[in-house]
Amino acid sequence: MARVEARGLAKRFGATTVLHPTDLVVEEGEFLVIVGPSGCGKSTLLRLIAGLEEASEGRVLIGERDVTHVPPAERGVAMVFQSYALYPHLTVAENIAFPLKVAKLPRGEVDGRVRAVAAMLDLAPLLDRRPRALSGGQRQRVSIARAVVREPAVLLLDEPLSNLDAELRVRMRHEFARLHQRLGATMIYVTHDQLEAMTLANRIVVMGEGRVEQVGAPMAIYDRPANLAVARAIGSPGMNLLPVRIEAVDEDGATVALPGGGTLRLGARVPAGDVGAAATLGVRPEHLRPDEDGPFGGPVELFERLGPLSFAHLGDGAGGGGTIVAQ
């Protein structure tokens, strides 16, 4: 286990900045998930930590050691990629053992480590098989085992579930959670799937357009997003965002005018100087309830039944505020 720190870390390709100067600390033993849309810089940040990309500026520290200019193989990290990248002519055992043989470890130690990791990831019955005889989930477990067997200080995972179907993704999320509990390792996990972020992370880093938008515990970010980008990124369905105008403010809260002409009383503390200002009201779908006397409404354009949950999509649900989703 090791603490990881990025200090002013940035990456540019020519005149294009893909990662603006970034400060980030990952505590020892933490499971940190970096989430954001394609092109936001999340994989670039991971590759800079791994040493697969050279930083344009800034530093990377692993433990107390500055590894900014240290080759990837000497940083004490292991990485699991989106593609399994297994050697098709080698057995599962040989694939797992490969990095240890490259490191020229004694045969007895190699065999012991392979057996221990295989038992941890339920791969023991598969050690004599070749990759073509494995399912997608089994192949991904082998790639994880090959990384874990090195006993790295930090385990990096770059969208490891992207190639799996929905059922396997759920099962592998459970595998990663159990793996972190067993190893207690520092893990940095990159994904575009906010569900993976919410279910796996001790803390989430939300990124957008090459910048860190917010860092925090999953429910803290869900309940209090720092800006509109985070509000849109976290939650499925996403947060309803309504354009409103602040009409009145007192010590108990504020009254806002909705796009359709109604008003809504809020318990939020708003500065008195903001009266008359435009604002955006964020409401989660689960916080809306049917009410004949409610301040806004609209025709139900779509009704999604998802077993124990249902979502109603109201067209123009706030008189010009756009579609509203209610749970």
PAPA-91766 format. One record per residue (C-alpha): y, x, z. Coordinates in pm, whole numbers, plus 50000, padded with zeros to 5 digits. Layout:
YXZ ...
***
This chain:
500005000050000 503525011549929 507084999049923 508684997249578 512404999549514 514484997149197 518005011049233 520395002348953 517455001748711 518464993748352 516994995348002 518784996247669 517474998647315 520395011847116 523314988047167 521054960647309 520704958147687 517394941547776 517654948248150 521044950448318 521384973048626 518964958248879 518424963949251 515144951149392 512974959249694 509284949949718 508024954150071 504734970950156 501854946150118 504034919449957 502954896749670 506114894749457 506174872949145 508774877948872 509264846148668 511454837448373 511434827348006 510394850047720 512914877747660 514434876748009 513474912848090 510664906248339 507974926348158 510484954048088 511174956748461 507434958948531 506934985548263 509795006048406 508115005248748 504815015348586 506455043548390 505485029048051 509175027047959 511835053248029 514805040048228 518215041648062 519745044748408 518795039748770 515845050548982 512355038749081 510995047249425 507395041449534 507055047549904 509615074449982 509015091849650 511375090849353 509055085249054 511715078248791 510585107748579 506965109448697 504245101548436 502475067748480 499155083548577 500805101448871 502715071949019 499835057149217 500015023749035 497475003848835 498264976948580 496474945948453 497654933948113 497624900547935 494914913947703 491724924747878 491474957947686 487824963647777 485644988947597 483164967247400 480424993847388 480414999347765 478784977748031 480814960548302 479884988348546 480915015148297 484224997748223 485054995748593 484025031948652 485925045948353 489205055548530 487245071848813 485225092848569 488425103348394 489695114348737 486435134348774 485445118949107 481925126549238 479245103649101 478285090449442 481865080249518 482215063949175 479055043349223 480095032849574 483555021649467 482195002449167 479664983649383 482304975249645 484824961749392 482124942849201 481044925649523 484654916849608 485244900549267 481784884449232 480844907548945 477674922549094 475284901048881 477204910848565 477314948648598 474764954948319 476364931148069 478754940747792 482124923047739 480844901547451 478444884447695 481234874647936 483534844647956 487314848547946 487604845848322 484844871348376 486504895948138 489774892448324 487984899048654 486524930848504 489994942548399 491244935348752 488284954248900 489024984148678 492574984948818 491604978749182 488815004749185 491445032249159 492785021449501 496375021749377 499395020649606 500794992649390 499034967649163 501074955048866 500034923948671 501694914348342 500974877548257 497244882048329 496374844948289 498164837747962 494994839247750 492954815747969 492474778147944 493884754548208 490754752948426 490284790648425 493944796048508 493534775448826 490384794148925 491954828048857 495044818849062 492674813749353 491044847449274 494394865449286 495354848849614 492024858949770 492314894049626 495694899049789 494364886650123 491414910650106 493294941349985 496624936050156 498004955449860 501534955649724 501334933749413 504004926949151 503054898648916 504964888348603 504654853348454 506584826948261 504664799848449 506634787448750 503484770848891 501824804948920 504974818149087 505174789649339 501494791049437 500974828849457 504174845349574 505444856249913 508764859249730 509884849949381 512324868349155 513844844848896 515164863248591 517284852448296 518894871648010 518094905548159 519444898048506 518004887948843 519264852648910 517764847249256 515264862649497 513654843349780 510674824849925 509214799049684 510334767949873 513744782849952 514364787249580 512934752849503 515134735649762 518314755849709 518514771449362 521424795749332 522594783248992 521754760548699 519454786148538 517254787448849 517364749448888 516014745948534 513404773448575 511714762048897 510004728148924 507794707748693 509264684448585 512524702848630 515454692648845 517634664248712 521134678148652 523924652248635 527584658848551 529704643348828 533274643648959 534084648549327 536074617849437 536434622149813 535524646650088 535324642450466 533594659250758 530354639950693 529984648250323 531364638549984 531514609649738 530924617449371 531534596749059 528554593948825 528814594248443 528004556948417 530814546448649 528944543248978 529454564449287 527084582249518 527534593349878 526194628249959 525684646150287 526574679650131 529514699150273 532194702850004 535574720650040 538474695950053 540194714849775 537434704949531 538454668149519 538884658449154 536814687849029 533844684948795 530464694748938 526754692748862 524514672249090 520894683949111 518214658949214 514474665549221 512284638049066 510484632249399 513784623549568 514434593049347 513204558049437 513444524349255 516354503649387 517854472849221 521214481349376 521034518449295 524044537149154 522454543948815 519584532648597 518264531748244 515404520348021 512014536548084 511294556347768 508124573447888 505764568048180 503374596648257 500344589248476 498904621148625 496324608148869 497994606649213 501454612149061 503394593648793 506694602748629 509154578048477 511574591448215 514734570448203 516674572747880 520384579647936 519584574148303 523124579648429 525314564448161 525854596347964 524164620148204 521054623847988 517394616448060 516434612148427 512904619048553 511684600948866 508384606649046 
***
